[in-house]
Amino acid sequence: MAAWVGKILPANSSALRPQPTDELIAWGGERLVRRKRVLDLGCGDGRFALGVAPMAAHVDGLDPDPEAIAAAKIAARKARAKNVRFAVGAAQDLPYKDGAFDVVIMSWSL
């Protein structure tokens, strides 16, 4: 098994990924997130969450890497994104009530 399995990837690895709008096209377009409550599970530095925020009603980003979440919060402040919230956490223990989201997306998460 690869030595990197189970380790956290650097937050800057999102620079290697496609634009959020390009990913949405592959998944059916903006209608997937338009005016919906979205959870970006494994959000990393917030690349996808911030990319879909202008279309969504609200976006939460959750990731186990505190450094990535810190970077996401900084990016959200710079983008003046008012409908995005980021938190440290894991998919195995979601800190949300059932039915809190209309869409859950795992973009480039392992």
URWOWO-V142278 format. One record per run of one state. SS is the DSSP state (2 for helix, 1 for strand, 0 for the rest). FROM is the first residue (numbers start at 1). TO is the last residue. Records with the same first field share a line. If there is no record, write none. Layout:
SS=FROM-TO, FROM-TO
This chain:
0=1-10, 17-19, 27-29, 33-36, 42-46, 53-57, 64-65, 80-83, 89-90, 94-102, 106-110
2=11-16, 20-26, 30-32, 47-52, 66-79, 91-93
1=37-41, 58-63, 84-88, 103-105
